[in-house]
Amino acid sequence: MPAESARFWHEEALGGFDLLSAHYITHSFAPHSHEGYTFGILEQGVEAFRHQGSRLHASAEQIVLVHPDVIHTGYAPLEDGWTYRMYYLADGVLERVARELGLRNAPYFPDPVMNDPLLYRELAALHRDLEGPLSPLEREGRALAAFSRLLLRQARGVRPPPAAVDSGAVRVARDYLEAHYARGVTLEELARAAGLSPFHLSRRFHLEVGLPPHAYQTLLRVRQASRLLRAGLAPAQVALEVGFADQSHLTRVFRRHHGVTPALYARARTF
């Protein structure tokens, strides 16, 4: 059985996006979300993931897509694991392509798992070729063509509002954690800021955000760690800046969110 492997790199075309080519067997992604659209293609095996209250599966020759800020997981339901290639778009990249196509609304994709052989082949070929020495003109032209095809073939209508919209108290709690993500905030402190009991805040926060308060704070720390790594800070310094105990703690949590270590992420983004 092949060992787990992951290759992560950054592409500058169209304003920038990240790419991951990986084979996972025992690795399990913690509940997390991304600031931009995330999509990719399954090459081998089966990936299972939790997505908006459902347990979904994607298998070879299928496409997966997750909207920005949607909480999801990822794990192998079978012992052979799964192999896939992922695109992690920066916030606003796909929206700009949609506007160029004359689409008025933010792109909405009703199906998180898609069967589209033509689109699959184009996304797979582009991903593989972006590992090589394509000219800047070809990189941008092919990425624009593939993302446009994704929009034209799979985007539909307007994204419906979330099932549970942040109440005032939960919005206050989120803002408080965003302002104090690096500090050891207690549930009682957070509940006092939101004007609820700790019990009621914990229940409502999980229902409306999709994560309990401590997991949301961890998500904020990982997002800030990603920004600092992109800016060139060393992982050990980043760990202390964002509130992790040490570099080892950062590495464990970061890999469960991104699938790669902070060191690999930093090398891809600072070359």
C-alpha positions as CSV (number, residue, x, y, z in Angstrom):
1,M,0.0,0.0,0.0
2,P,1.5,3.4,-0.9
3,A,2.4,5.8,1.9
4,E,0.6,9.1,2.5
5,S,2.0,11.9,0.4
6,A,1.2,15.6,-0.3
7,R,2.5,18.2,-2.6
8,F,1.4,21.8,-2.1
9,W,2.3,24.8,-4.2
10,H,1.1,28.3,-5.1
11,E,0.1,29.5,-8.5
12,E,0.1,33.3,-9.4
13,A,-2.3,33.1,-12.3
14,L,-5.6,35.0,-12.1
15,G,-4.7,36.7,-8.8
16,G,-3.3,33.6,-7.1
17,F,-4.6,30.2,-5.9
18,D,-3.1,27.2,-4.1
19,L,-2.9,23.7,-5.3
20,L,-2.6,20.3,-3.5
21,S,-1.9,16.9,-4.9
22,A,-2.2,14.3,-2.2
23,H,-2.8,10.7,-1.2
24,Y,-4.3,10.2,2.3
25,I,-5.0,7.0,4.1
26,T,-5.3,7.7,7.9
27,H,-5.3,11.5,7.7
28,S,-8.6,13.1,8.8
29,F,-9.4,16.7,8.3
30,A,-10.9,18.6,11.3
31,P,-14.1,20.5,10.8
32,H,-12.9,23.7,9.0
33,S,-13.7,26.1,6.2
34,H,-11.9,28.2,3.6
35,E,-12.2,31.9,2.7
36,G,-12.5,31.2,-1.0
37,Y,-14.0,28.5,-3.2
38,T,-12.4,25.1,-3.0
39,F,-12.8,22.4,-5.6
40,G,-10.9,19.4,-7.0
41,I,-11.0,16.0,-8.6
42,L,-10.8,12.5,-7.2
43,E,-8.3,10.4,-9.0
44,Q,-8.5,7.2,-6.9
45,G,-10.3,5.8,-3.9
46,V,-13.1,7.3,-2.0
47,E,-13.2,10.4,0.2
48,A,-16.0,10.9,2.8
49,F,-16.8,14.3,4.3
50,R,-19.4,16.0,6.5
51,H,-21.0,18.9,4.7
52,Q,-23.9,21.0,6.0
53,G,-25.4,18.2,8.1
54,S,-24.9,15.4,5.5
55,R,-22.3,12.7,5.1
56,L,-21.2,12.6,1.5
57,H,-18.9,10.5,-0.6
58,A,-16.8,11.3,-3.6
59,S,-15.1,8.6,-5.7
60,A,-12.7,8.4,-8.7
61,E,-13.6,10.7,-11.7
62,Q,-15.9,12.9,-9.6
63,I,-15.5,16.6,-8.8
64,V,-15.9,18.0,-5.3
65,L,-16.7,21.7,-4.5
66,V,-17.1,23.6,-1.2
67,H,-18.3,27.2,-1.0
68,P,-16.5,29.8,1.1
69,D,-17.0,29.6,4.8
70,V,-18.9,26.3,4.7
71,I,-17.7,23.9,7.5
72,H,-16.7,20.5,6.2
73,T,-14.4,17.6,7.1
74,G,-12.6,14.9,5.0
75,Y,-11.5,11.3,5.8
76,A,-11.1,7.9,4.2
77,P,-14.0,5.5,4.7
78,L,-12.0,2.7,3.1
79,E,-8.6,1.4,4.1
80,D,-7.0,2.3,0.7
81,G,-7.6,6.0,1.3
82,W,-8.1,8.5,-1.5
83,T,-6.0,10.4,-4.1
84,Y,-7.1,13.8,-5.3
85,R,-6.0,17.2,-6.7
86,M,-7.4,20.3,-5.1
87,Y,-7.7,24.0,-6.1
88,Y,-7.9,26.5,-3.2
89,L,-8.9,29.8,-4.7
90,A,-8.2,33.1,-3.0
91,D,-11.2,35.1,-1.9
92,G,-12.7,36.9,-5.0
93,V,-11.0,34.9,-7.7
94,L,-14.0,32.9,-9.0
95,E,-16.3,35.9,-8.4
96,R,-14.2,38.0,-10.8
97,V,-14.3,35.3,-13.5
98,A,-18.1,35.1,-13.0
99,R,-18.4,38.8,-13.5
100,E,-16.4,38.6,-16.7
101,L,-18.9,36.0,-17.9
102,G,-21.8,38.3,-17.1
103,L,-23.0,36.4,-14.1
104,R,-24.5,38.9,-11.6
105,N,-24.6,36.8,-8.4
106,A,-21.9,35.1,-6.4
107,P,-21.4,31.7,-8.0
108,Y,-23.6,29.0,-6.4
109,F,-23.1,25.3,-7.0
110,P,-26.0,23.2,-5.8
111,D,-24.1,19.9,-5.9
112,P,-21.0,19.5,-3.7
113,V,-20.2,16.2,-5.6
114,M,-20.4,16.5,-9.4
115,N,-20.3,14.1,-12.3
116,D,-19.0,15.9,-15.4
117,P,-16.4,14.0,-17.4
118,L,-15.5,16.9,-19.7
119,L,-14.9,19.3,-16.8
120,Y,-13.1,16.6,-14.8
121,R,-10.6,16.0,-17.6
122,E,-10.0,19.7,-18.1
123,L,-9.4,20.4,-14.3
124,A,-7.2,17.3,-14.0
125,A,-5.1,18.2,-17.0
126,L,-4.7,21.8,-15.9
127,H,-3.7,20.7,-12.4
128,R,-1.1,18.3,-13.7
129,D,0.3,20.7,-16.2
130,L,0.6,23.6,-13.6
131,E,3.3,21.4,-11.9
132,G,5.4,22.0,-15.0
133,P,7.0,24.9,-16.9
134,L,4.1,26.4,-18.7
135,S,4.4,30.0,-19.9
136,P,2.6,32.7,-17.9
137,L,0.3,33.3,-20.8
138,E,-0.7,29.6,-21.1
139,R,-1.1,29.3,-17.3
140,E,-3.5,32.2,-17.1
141,G,-5.3,31.3,-20.3
142,R,-6.0,27.7,-19.4
143,A,-6.9,28.5,-15.8
144,L,-9.4,31.1,-17.0
145,A,-10.9,28.6,-19.5
146,A,-11.2,25.9,-16.9
147,F,-12.8,28.1,-14.2
148,S,-15.1,29.6,-16.8
149,R,-16.2,26.1,-17.8
150,L,-16.8,25.2,-14.2
151,L,-19.1,28.2,-13.8
152,L,-21.0,27.8,-17.1
153,R,-21.6,24.0,-16.7
154,Q,-22.2,23.8,-12.9
155,A,-23.2,27.1,-11.3
156,R,-26.9,27.5,-10.9
157,G,-29.1,30.4,-9.5
158,V,-28.5,32.2,-6.3
159,R,-26.9,30.6,-3.1
160,P,-29.7,30.2,-0.6
161,P,-29.3,31.8,2.8
162,P,-27.9,29.6,5.6
163,A,-30.4,27.6,7.6
164,A,-29.4,29.4,10.7
165,V,-28.4,33.1,10.5
166,D,-26.2,34.5,13.2
167,S,-28.3,36.0,16.0
168,G,-27.1,39.2,17.6
169,A,-25.6,37.4,20.5
170,V,-23.7,34.9,18.3
171,R,-22.5,37.8,16.1
172,V,-21.1,39.5,19.2
173,A,-19.4,36.3,20.3
174,R,-17.8,35.8,16.9
175,D,-16.6,39.4,16.8
176,Y,-15.1,39.0,20.3
177,L,-13.2,35.8,19.3
178,E,-12.0,37.5,16.1
179,A,-10.6,40.3,18.2
180,H,-9.1,38.0,20.8
181,Y,-8.3,34.8,18.8
182,A,-4.7,34.6,20.2
183,R,-5.8,34.8,23.9
184,G,-7.1,32.1,26.2
185,V,-10.7,33.3,26.2
186,T,-13.0,31.4,28.6
187,L,-16.5,30.3,27.8
188,E,-17.8,32.4,30.8
189,E,-16.0,35.5,29.5
190,L,-17.4,35.0,26.0
191,A,-20.9,34.4,27.3
192,R,-20.7,37.6,29.4
193,A,-19.7,39.6,26.3
194,A,-22.6,38.1,24.3
195,G,-25.1,38.5,27.1
196,L,-26.1,34.8,27.4
197,S,-25.4,32.0,29.9
198,P,-22.4,29.8,28.9
199,F,-24.8,26.9,28.3
200,H,-27.1,28.8,25.9
201,L,-24.2,30.6,24.1
202,S,-22.5,27.2,23.5
203,R,-25.6,25.7,22.0
204,R,-26.6,28.6,19.9
205,F,-23.1,29.3,18.6
206,H,-22.7,25.6,17.5
207,L,-26.1,25.7,15.8
208,E,-25.6,28.9,14.0
209,V,-21.8,28.8,13.1
210,G,-21.4,25.0,12.6
211,L,-18.6,24.9,15.2
212,P,-18.4,25.2,19.0
213,P,-16.7,28.4,20.2
214,H,-13.3,26.7,20.9
215,A,-13.2,25.2,17.4
216,Y,-14.1,28.5,15.8
217,Q,-11.2,30.2,17.7
218,T,-8.9,27.4,16.4
219,L,-10.1,28.1,12.9
220,L,-9.3,31.8,13.3
221,R,-5.9,31.0,14.6
222,V,-5.1,28.7,11.6
223,R,-6.3,31.4,9.2
224,Q,-4.1,34.0,10.8
225,A,-1.2,31.5,10.9
226,S,-1.7,31.0,7.1
227,R,-1.4,34.8,6.5
228,L,1.7,35.1,8.6
229,L,3.4,32.1,6.9
230,R,2.6,33.7,3.6
231,A,4.2,36.9,4.8
232,G,7.4,35.0,5.5
233,L,7.4,34.5,9.3
234,A,8.9,31.3,10.7
235,P,6.5,28.6,12.0
236,A,7.9,28.9,15.5
237,Q,7.2,32.6,15.6
238,V,3.8,32.2,14.0
239,A,2.8,29.6,16.7
240,L,3.4,32.1,19.4
241,E,1.8,35.0,17.5
242,V,-1.5,33.3,17.0
243,G,-1.9,31.6,20.4
244,F,-0.6,28.0,20.0
245,A,1.6,26.5,22.7
246,D,4.6,25.9,20.5
247,Q,5.5,24.9,16.9
248,S,4.6,21.3,17.4
249,H,1.1,22.3,18.5
250,L,0.7,24.6,15.5
251,T,1.9,21.8,13.2
252,R,-0.6,19.2,14.5
253,V,-3.6,21.6,14.2
254,F,-2.5,23.2,10.9
255,R,-2.1,19.8,9.2
256,R,-5.6,18.8,10.2
257,H,-7.0,21.9,8.6
258,H,-4.7,22.2,5.5
259,G,-3.5,18.7,4.9
260,V,0.2,19.9,4.9
261,T,2.6,21.1,7.6
262,P,3.2,24.8,8.2
263,A,6.8,24.4,6.9
264,L,5.5,23.0,3.5
265,Y,2.9,25.6,3.3
266,A,5.4,28.4,3.9
267,R,7.9,27.0,1.3
268,A,5.2,27.0,-1.3
269,R,4.1,30.6,-0.6
270,T,7.5,32.3,-0.1
271,F,9.7,31.1,-3.0
